[in-house]
Amino acid sequence: MPPIDQWVTFEPLTGSPVGIAALLFAALYLRGAIWMWRNRRRWAIARTASFLIGCALIFAITMFGVNRLATESITALVFQQITLLTVVPPLLIAGSPGLLLLRSTPHTGLGRLVLRAAHGGLRSRFWSAALHPVVAIVIAILLYPVLYLTDAISVIMRIPFGQDALLFVILVLGIVSATPLWSSDPLPRQPSFAARFIDIAVEIQIHAIFGLILLRTATPLFSAYATPTGSHDPVIDQAIAGTLVWTYAELPMFVVLIVCLSRWRARDVRTSRQRQKAEDAELDSYNEYLASLSRRRNES
C-alpha cells in the first residue's frame, strides 16, 4: 500500500471532475440555506453541515493523492468506492437537499421549471421503482462481486476517463440505494421497516463475503493491479482492501441498522399508544352507555 502521506497530498491536476461537481452542489445548497435564513425561514444548521461535509469528502477523495493512487493500489480504489457508496450518501441525504430545493426555489421563471421537474419526480414510476429495496441489493452485488470478481474493474480503469465515470456512477448508485434507508423527505416510495431490515442484512452479508475473498486469496485477482512495484505487494494490498470492506464498509451499515430498528420500534410504540387510546375511548363510551341504561332503569 502506498505511504499514507501520498494519500493526503492535494493534487488538483490529477483530480476528478466529480470533485468540481461536489463544490458546485455545495455552493448551490449553501445559496438555498442562506436564502432561507435571510427570509427568516427555519432551516437546521445540522442539515447544512451534514450536506457540506458530504461534499467535502467527495472533494477530498477525488482531488487529493488517493485519486491518483487508485490507479496503482486496489486499497486506494476500494477506499474511494466505499466512501462514495456508503459514507457520503447518508451525509448528503441527511441534509434534505430535496426539501431545501422545494422551499427555496422561486416560483417564477426558471425556478418554476425546476419545481415542476421536482414534483414530477415525486410522482415518477421510474423513481418509485428505483427506490425499491431490491434495487439496493442489486447495486451492492454489481459494485462488489460482479465488478471486481469478473475483473471488469481492470478494464474500466484502463479506459480513458474510466475512473471518473466509475466514481460518478458509484456516487449516484450509492445515493439511490441509501435514500430509502436514510431519507426523511417525501419520496415516491416509502419502504416498510421489514423491507429495510432485509435490505441492510443482505448488504452486510455481501460486504462480508467479498471482503473475505480479498483477504483469503493468495494470488492477485485484478490484472490492472497484479504487477509488483517496489515495496508494493499486490496480494498484501488486496488483503488490506478486504480489511477495509470488512470494517470501513460495514460500519455505516451497522449504523443504519441501528437507526432502522430504533425507528421501527418508535413507530410500533406510537401505533400501540394510539390503538390503546382508541380502545380506552371505546371502553369509556361503552361504560357511559351502561351507566345511562342504569340511570333510566332507576328512574323508571
C-alpha positions in Angstrom: 0.0 0.0 0.0 1.4 3.5 -0.8 2.5 5.6 2.1 -0.3 7.5 3.8 1.3 10.9 3.2 0.8 10.4 -0.5 -2.9 9.8 0.1 -3.5 13.2 1.7 -1.4 15.3 -0.7 -3.5 17.9 -2.6 -3.2 17.1 -6.3 -5.7 19.1 -8.3 -4.0 18.4 -11.7 -4.8 14.7 -11.3 -8.2 15.3 -9.7 -11.6 14.2 -11.0 -14.4 16.4 -12.4 -16.6 14.7 -9.7 -14.7 16.9 -7.1 -15.5 20.0 -9.0 -19.2 19.0 -9.2 -19.2 18.5 -5.5 -18.1 22.1 -5.0 -20.8 23.3 -7.3 -23.5 21.4 -5.4 -22.2 22.6 -2.1 -22.4 26.2 -3.4 -26.0 25.7 -4.6 -27.0 24.1 -1.3 -25.4 26.9 0.7 -27.2 29.5 -1.5 -30.5 27.9 -0.7 -29.8 27.7 3.0 -28.7 31.4 3.1 -31.9 32.3 1.3 -33.9 30.5 3.9 -32.1 32.3 6.8 -32.4 35.7 5.2 -36.1 35.3 4.8 -36.4 34.2 8.4 -37.5 30.7 7.5 -36.3 27.8 9.6 -33.5 25.6 8.2 -31.4 23.5 10.6 -27.7 24.2 10.7 -27.1 20.5 11.3 -28.7 19.6 7.9 -26.4 22.2 6.2 -23.3 20.9 8.0 -24.1 17.3 7.1 -24.5 18.1 3.3 -21.4 20.2 3.2 -19.3 17.5 5.0 -20.5 15.0 2.4 -19.4 17.4 -0.4 -16.1 17.9 1.3 -15.5 14.2 1.5 -16.2 13.9 -2.2 -13.8 16.7 -3.0 -11.1 15.1 -0.7 -11.1 11.6 -2.2 -11.3 12.9 -5.8 -8.8 15.8 -5.7 -6.1 14.5 -3.3 -3.5 11.9 -3.8 -5.8 9.0 -3.2 -7.5 9.6 -6.5 -4.2 9.1 -8.4 -3.2 6.2 -6.2 -6.4 4.4 -7.1 -4.9 3.6 -10.4 -2.0 1.8 -8.7 -3.4 0.4 -5.5 -6.6 -1.6 -5.1 -6.8 -0.4 -1.5 -7.0 3.2 -2.6 -9.7 2.3 -5.1 -11.7 0.3 -2.6 -11.4 3.2 -0.1 -12.7 5.6 -2.7 -15.6 3.3 -3.6 -16.6 2.6 0.0 -16.6 6.3 0.8 -18.8 7.3 -2.2 -21.1 4.3 -1.8 -21.7 4.0 1.9 -20.3 7.1 3.8 -21.1 10.1 1.6 -24.7 9.3 0.6 -26.1 9.3 4.2 -24.5 12.7 4.8 -25.9 14.2 1.7 -29.4 12.7 2.3 -29.4 13.9 5.9 -29.0 17.4 4.5 -32.5 17.1 2.9 -31.5 18.7 -0.4 -34.8 17.9 -1.9 -36.8 19.6 0.8 -34.4 22.6 0.6 -35.0 22.7 -3.2 -38.8 22.8 -2.8 -38.7 25.5 -0.1 -36.0 27.9 -1.5 -36.6 27.7 -5.3 -38.5 30.7 -6.6 -41.9 30.0 -8.2 -41.2 32.2 -11.3 -39.0 31.9 -14.3 -36.5 29.0 -14.3 -37.5 28.2 -10.8 -41.0 27.2 -11.9 -39.5 24.6 -14.3 -37.2 23.2 -11.6 -40.2 22.8 -9.2 -42.3 21.1 -11.9 -39.4 18.7 -12.5 -39.1 18.0 -8.8 -42.8 17.4 -8.3 -42.8 15.2 -11.4 -40.0 13.1 -9.8 -42.2 12.5 -6.8 -44.9 11.1 -9.0 -42.5 9.2 -11.3 -42.9 5.5 -11.7 -39.2 5.2 -12.6 -38.0 6.7 -9.3 -40.6 4.7 -7.4 -39.1 1.5 -9.0 -35.6 2.7 -8.4 -36.2 3.2 -4.7 -37.4 -0.4 -4.2 -35.2 -2.1 -1.6 -34.3 -4.9 -4.0 -32.6 -2.3 -6.2 -30.1 -1.5 -3.4 -29.3 -5.2 -3.1 -28.7 -5.5 -6.9 -26.4 -2.4 -6.7 -24.3 -3.9 -3.9 -23.9 -7.1 -6.0 -23.0 -5.2 -9.1 -20.5 -2.9 -7.4 -18.7 -5.6 -5.4 -18.7 -9.2 -6.6 -19.6 -8.6 -10.3 -17.4 -5.5 -10.8 -14.3 -7.0 -9.1 -14.5 -10.7 -9.3 -15.0 -10.6 -13.1 -12.0 -8.3 -13.3 -14.2 -5.7 -15.1 -12.6 -3.2 -12.8 -9.3 -3.6 -14.6 -11.0 -2.9 -18.0 -12.7 0.2 -16.6 -9.5 1.6 -15.0 -7.6 1.3 -18.3 -10.2 3.2 -20.3 -9.6 7.0 -20.7 -11.8 8.7 -18.1 -13.0 5.3 -17.0 -12.1 6.1 -13.3 -14.0 9.4 -13.4 -17.1 7.7 -14.9 -16.8 4.9 -12.3 -16.7 7.4 -9.5 -19.8 9.3 -10.8 -21.8 6.1 -11.3 -20.8 4.8 -7.8 -21.9 8.1 -6.2 -25.3 8.1 -8.0 -26.0 4.4 -7.2 -24.9 5.0 -3.6 -27.4 7.8 -3.2 -30.2 5.7 -4.9 -29.6 2.7 -2.6 -29.3 4.9 0.6 -32.3 7.1 0.0 -34.9 4.6 1.2 -32.9 3.9 4.3 -32.0 7.4 5.4 -34.3 10.0 3.8 -36.9 11.8 5.8 -38.0 13.8 2.7 -41.2 13.0 0.7 -40.4 10.0 -1.6 -42.2 8.3 -4.5 -42.0 5.1 -2.4 -41.8 4.6 1.3 -40.4 1.0 2.0 -41.6 -0.8 5.1 -39.2 -1.3 8.0 -39.2 -5.0 7.4 -38.0 -4.4 3.8 -35.3 -2.0 5.0 -34.1 -4.6 7.6 -33.8 -7.3 4.9 -32.0 -4.9 2.6 -29.4 -4.0 5.2 -28.9 -7.6 6.3 -28.3 -8.8 2.8 -25.9 -5.9 2.0 -23.9 -6.7 5.1 -23.5 -10.3 4.0 -22.4 -9.2 0.5 -19.7 -7.0 2.0 -18.6 -9.7 4.4 -18.3 -12.4 1.6 -16.5 -10.0 -0.8 -14.1 -8.8 2.0 -13.3 -12.4 3.0 -12.5 -13.3 -0.7 -10.0 -10.4 -0.9 -8.5 -11.4 2.5 -8.1 -15.1 1.8 -7.0 -15.1 -1.8 -3.2 -15.7 -2.1 -2.9 -14.5 -5.8 -3.7 -11.2 -7.4 -7.3 -11.1 -8.6 -7.1 -8.0 -10.7 -4.9 -7.8 -13.8 -4.5 -4.0 -13.6 -3.1 -4.3 -10.1 -1.1 -7.5 -10.4 2.3 -6.1 -11.1 4.5 -5.6 -8.0 6.2 -2.1 -7.9 9.0 -1.5 -5.5 7.7 -2.4 -2.0 4.1 -2.7 -3.3 2.9 -6.3 -3.0 -0.4 -6.8 -4.8 -1.5 -9.6 -2.6 -1.0 -7.6 0.6 -2.6 -4.6 -1.0 -5.6 -6.8 -1.9 -5.8 -8.1 1.7 -5.8 -4.6 3.1 -8.6 -3.7 0.7 -10.5 -6.7 2.0 -10.0 -5.5 5.6 -11.5 -2.1 4.6 -14.5 -3.9 3.2 -14.9 -5.8 6.5 -14.5 -2.7 8.6 -14.9 0.7 6.9 -17.8 -0.5 4.6 -19.6 -2.4 7.3 -19.7 0.4 9.9 -22.2 2.7 8.1 -24.4 -0.4 7.5 -24.5 -1.2 11.2 -25.3 2.4 12.0 -28.2 2.4 9.6 -29.3 -1.0 11.0 -29.5 0.6 14.5 -31.3 3.6 13.1 -33.8 1.4 11.3 -34.5 -0.8 14.3 -34.9 2.3 16.6 -37.3 4.0 14.1 -39.2 0.7 13.7 -39.6 0.4 17.5 -40.6 4.0 17.9 -43.3 3.6 15.1 -44.7 0.4 16.9 -44.7 2.2 20.3 -46.6 5.2 18.8 -49.0 2.9 17.0 -49.6 0.9 20.2 -50.3 4.1 22.1 -52.8 5.3 19.5 -54.5 2.0 19.5 -54.7 2.0 23.3 -56.2 5.4 23.3 -58.8 4.4 20.8 -59.6 1.3 22.8 -59.9 3.3 26.1 -62.2 5.8 24.3 -64.4 2.9 23.1 -64.4 1.4 26.6 -65.3 4.8 28.2 -68.1 5.2 25.7 -69.4 1.7 26.5 -69.3 2.3 30.2 -71.1 5.6 29.8 -73.8 3.7 27.8 -74.2 1.1 30.6 -74.4 3.9 33.1 -77.1 5.6 31.1 -79.1 2.4 31.0 -78.7 2.0 34.7 -80.0 5.6 35.3 -83.0 5.0 33.1 -83.9 1.8 35.0 -83.6 3.6 38.3 -85.8 6.5 37.1 -88.5 4.1 35.9 
